[in-house]
Every structure is written in structure tokens, then in C-alpha cells.
Amino acid sequence: MLPEIDKAATIKNTKNYFKEDFPRLVAQSHINLNYIRSPRFDNIGSHDGFSNDQENRTINDLNAKDIVIGTMQIINNFPDTYKVIIKSSFINGMANTYVCELVGYRHARLNELKNESLLYFADAFTFDDLHVYKRNINNEVQ
């Protein structure tokens, strides 16, 4: 029914989203990173009434805000363990040792759960397709 994903490549792509794209989107959105990290992160209002270049810039800002807010809403709807892992590892930048303490697992199990949570995020993220699909010898998606 759904095309088969390349799990390792999708995990890598999703990590890249959190390490490269998400920080840029946060900067473009003009949302304070501490606010995003807080447990009270909620939807924020939007601006309107600008024109020309200012309007285009505002539209880009709103798109970035929408993606940042959407990302956090997706994470907040995760199963608890996945939520703690993604927020701690990728939003708050905590070291694995501390994340292990938070979730109560050793490093090997944490790495498995981290990969599972990244795949879960890729499935839930609708602003872009973070999946990498397996292809057959004719370069067609399987």
C-alpha cells in the first residue's frame, strides 16, 4: 500500500532536519528558542497588513512559524518516550547520557528508540516528505 522506505536514509534525513533545517526555521520564525523549549509552547498569532517586500518577508516568516509550530505540535502528540527523546536530543541538545537517565534505558536501547522516534516523526511530518524510498534496479520507488 505505502512505498517501502529506506529506514537508515530516512533516519539520516530526519536527523538532518533537526540539526540543519529546524534551527534555521526557528531563526526565520523569530520565535525565541527558550519559548520553544518550554513545556508551555503553544500556538502563536500571525501578522497581517504588510505590503510588497515586507509582505513577502512576512509570508516567509509565517511559513517558518507554521513549520516550527507544526513541528512542536507533532512532537507534543508523540507517545511519551518518543516525545522525551526527540525534545531532549534534538530540541534541547542534551547528551545521550542525560537522555538515558530521563527515559530509563541504556545507550543501546536509547539509540534504537531514537531511531524509532525519528521514523515516527518522518511519518507524521506533513510540511515536506522526509522519507527516502527504496528503489528497484530501474530506479522506481518500490
C-alpha positions in Angstrom: 0.0 0.0 0.0 2.7 2.5 1.0 6.0 2.6 -0.7 8.9 0.9 1.2 11.2 3.3 2.9 14.9 3.1 3.4 14.9 3.4 7.1 18.6 4.3 7.5 18.4 7.0 4.9 15.1 8.3 6.4 16.6 8.5 9.8 19.6 10.4 8.5 17.3 12.8 6.6 15.2 13.4 9.7 18.3 14.0 11.8 19.4 16.5 9.2 16.0 18.3 9.5 16.5 18.7 13.3 20.2 19.6 13.1 20.2 21.9 10.0 16.7 22.9 8.9 14.9 23.3 12.2 17.4 25.8 13.7 17.2 27.9 10.5 13.4 27.8 10.6 13.4 28.9 14.3 15.7 31.9 13.3 13.4 32.8 10.4 10.3 32.5 12.5 11.6 35.0 15.1 10.3 32.6 17.9 12.5 32.6 20.9 14.2 29.2 21.2 13.7 29.2 25.0 9.9 29.5 24.3 10.0 26.5 22.0 11.9 24.5 24.6 9.4 25.4 27.4 6.6 23.0 28.3 4.1 25.8 27.7 4.9 26.1 24.0 1.6 26.9 22.3 0.3 28.3 19.1 1.2 31.9 18.4 -0.7 34.5 16.4 0.2 35.7 13.0 0.7 39.1 11.4 -1.1 40.7 8.5 -1.5 44.0 6.8 2.0 44.4 5.2 2.7 45.1 1.6 5.2 44.3 -1.2 8.7 43.3 0.1 7.5 43.5 3.7 4.6 41.3 2.8 6.8 38.7 1.1 9.1 38.7 4.0 6.2 38.3 6.4 4.8 35.4 4.3 8.2 33.7 4.6 8.2 34.4 8.4 4.7 32.9 8.7 5.7 29.8 6.7 8.7 29.4 9.1 6.4 29.9 12.1 3.9 27.5 10.8 6.6 24.8 10.3 8.1 25.4 13.7 4.8 25.4 15.4 3.7 22.3 13.4 6.9 20.5 14.3 6.4 21.1 18.0 2.7 20.1 17.8 3.7 16.9 16.1 6.3 16.1 18.8 3.8 17.0 21.6 1.4 14.4 20.2 4.0 11.7 20.2 4.0 8.7 22.6 5.7 9.9 25.8 9.0 8.1 25.4 9.4 9.4 21.8 8.5 12.9 22.8 11.1 13.0 25.6 13.8 11.6 23.3 13.1 14.0 20.4 12.7 17.0 22.6 15.7 16.2 24.8 18.1 15.1 22.0 17.1 17.4 19.1 15.3 20.4 20.5 17.3 20.8 23.8 20.5 19.3 22.6 21.1 17.1 25.6 23.8 14.5 25.6 22.7 10.8 25.4 23.8 10.1 29.0 21.2 12.6 30.3 18.5 11.3 27.9 19.2 7.8 29.1 18.5 8.9 32.6 15.3 10.6 31.6 13.9 7.6 29.8 15.4 4.9 32.0 17.2 3.0 29.2 20.8 2.2 28.4 22.6 3.7 25.4 21.9 0.8 23.1 18.2 0.8 23.7 18.1 4.7 23.6 19.7 4.6 20.1 17.0 2.1 19.0 14.2 4.3 20.4 15.8 7.4 19.0 15.8 5.9 15.5 12.2 4.7 16.0 11.1 8.2 17.1 12.8 9.8 14.1 11.0 7.4 11.8 7.7 8.2 13.6 8.4 11.9 13.1 9.1 11.4 9.4 5.7 9.7 9.1 3.9 12.5 11.0 5.6 15.5 9.4 3.5 16.9 6.6 5.3 20.1 5.6 7.8 18.1 3.5 8.5 14.4 2.9 11.4 13.4 5.0 11.3 9.8 3.8 13.8 8.2 1.5 12.2 5.5 -0.5 13.7 2.2 -1.6 14.1 1.9 -5.3 14.4 -1.2 -7.6 17.1 -1.7 -10.2 15.1 0.5 -12.6 15.2 3.4 -10.1 11.5 3.1 -9.5 10.1 3.5 -6.0 9.2 0.1 -4.6 
